[in-house]
Amino acid sequence: MSAADFPIDWCRDQFPALKRTVGDHPVAFFDGPGGSQVPQRVIDAVSGYLGNTNANRGGRYATAFESDELLEAAHVNLAEFIGTPDPEAIVFGANMTTLTFALSRAIGRTWQTGDEVIVTRLDHDGNVTPWVLAAHDAGAVVHYVDFHESDCTLNLDDFKAKLSSKTRFVAVGCASNIVGSINPVHEICRLAHLVEAEVFLDAVHYAPHGLPDFTGWDCDWLACSAYKFFGPHVGILCGRPELLKLLAPYKLRPVTEELPGRWMTGTQNFEGIAGANAAIEYLIDLGKQVGSLSNTMRPLLSAAYAAIADYERGLAAALLTGLLAIPQIKVLGLTDLDRLQDRTPTVSFVHEKLTAVEIAEQLGQLGLFVGHGNFYALQLTERLGLEPQGVTRVGLMHYNTRTEVDRLLHALRSL
Ligand SMILES: Cc1ncc(COP(=O)(O)O)c(C=O)c1O
């Protein structure tokens, strides 16, 4: 299917928020990397859960039966999405950051003085500080892998140089939430496993643009957040079942051996999990819309993501070409149109005269919603001397259109 055939009208019809206006201006949501909009079926699933199925786990009555059934279905669907054959390896929680802190606290207890941990300067702080604090508590050494300043791609040679027989753990993002660079995570896992280090992948920014592949990438841990891929505010962690069973979680008694209960703390956000499940159903439906005849989930999700990537690349090419032609603007990260497969359509820039917040405010009044600041990608903004103002971030999603991109470029030229 070519990008021109992408079912954009069908997609946009699913998302009620896209009908919003600011004054006379239709809203163009370029703030997806901070949280995507949601399809109607996600809203219905959240309110339907609360309206009809609201119950705690394990009760012996209708709402509890239905609730348990729905939550089990969510584990199955999210496992298909993340690419693991083990629904019980899916752990739900408040958000990626909270789940990562819980995991780092448990893993950190297995580290000792002299052990080494690798993080990167391209990552969101949610995949840096939890590991740095755990390493500090254990007396382990932390190494920061650098990125190439010219195009903000990860410096793989630096990673190789820092990897050694002392490395216990590598934390790396699938894609940068500020400059969009996609990391070679499969290769990183391969190299880390040669020295018997575990790998934790942060797929939060990647997941709305590419289908996570837990098994194919051969990682040990992966986290993402449903509110970035068209669902509500729920975090998802996936681990190798043998590691989830071996590692001792911080948990109320009784600490069950059984997965996923072993790692899920407190009463869950059941309505949010119901919404996350509906987000996967939306993506499966998109797979059908783009012509997949499969009736199994993973191929349908793959078809949806292939179409999303293709369509988003067309938008990204238009956005980058337009931004590069504005002399006052400096785009960060990969701008080579032949390398769009190596980045998500998340584009950040700085302006010669205007601060990021001034630009976001001016555009906001025109119904053009962009982000400003550092988005917790602090290692990058500090390294590039962009603090305290940060950058303006335009995050494209598959529900954006070429008309919206043209409107944005026109507004930026007239600032
Ligand atoms: C790449 C990346 N990692 C981690 C996070 C943190 O996710 P959460 O808000 O679910 O804690 C974000 C949030 O923006 C992110 O973009």
The ligand as a Gaussian input file, in Angstrom:
#p B3LYP/6-31G(d) Opt

LIG

0 1
 C       11.173000       8.003000      25.680000
 C       10.390000       8.149000      26.953000
 N       10.695000       7.368000      27.986000
 C       10.044000       7.436000      29.151000
 C        9.024000       8.346000      29.330000
 C        8.311000       8.372000      30.634000
 O        7.089000       7.734000      30.481000
 P        5.946000       7.801000      31.590000
 O        5.315000       9.141000      31.473000
 O        5.026000       6.690000      31.234000
 O        6.599000       7.596000      32.903000
 C        8.669000       9.201000      28.292000
 C        7.615000      10.205000      28.468000
 O        7.532000      11.176000      27.772000
 C        9.373000       9.096000      27.068000
 O        9.065000       9.860000      26.006000

